[in-house]
Amino acid sequence: MEDEVDRLVAAWRRERPDLDVEPLEVLSRVSRLARHLDRARRLAFSEHNLEPWEFDVLTSLRRAGAPYQLSPGQLLTQTLVTSGTMTNRIDRLAKKGLVERLPDPSDRRGVLVRLTSEGRDRADQALAGLLAQERAILAELSRAQRAELAALLRQLTAPFDNIPG
């Protein structure tokens, strides 16, 4: 079975035989798949009136376990945004009634961000929708192939996830 990347690679090999275009065979597919995943995510989230960034914050809180709260700094680490961006996001989610700010009992100057019951319900529903979309994308692969692919992709992503700072 041929795909668009096969055609792209063949064209580059014809036009630039002096270059080793082998990385395109993997990374162009990863890039194309990322675009398809982004569309699937947006669809799953829009069905629950959420933006992707809202889902990221809500599910960070949901994964924290009861009482579903984190400091803004912990949310920064998990969502990879700046503190100004996170403050804006928390404000917007609080206006929608999906999170609330609480004083941090261990730091008089600090706050904690807690998921509301509405936020928890929306996060849970959107996650179920996302998983259905992702299962459909992976349907062509066996369980063993999915495990192998996950392991190979982990080898590529782990160095980026373990960069200090």
Buried (B, 14 or more C-beta within 10 A) or exposed (E): EEEEBEEBBEEBBEEEEEEEBEEBEEEBBEEBEEEEBEEBBBEBBEEBEBEEBBBBBBBBBBEBEEEBBBBBEBBBEBBEBEEEEBEEBBEBBBEBEBBBBEEBEEEEEEBBBBBBEEBBBBBBBBBEBBEEBBEEEEEEEEEEEEEEEEEEEEEEEEEEEEEEE
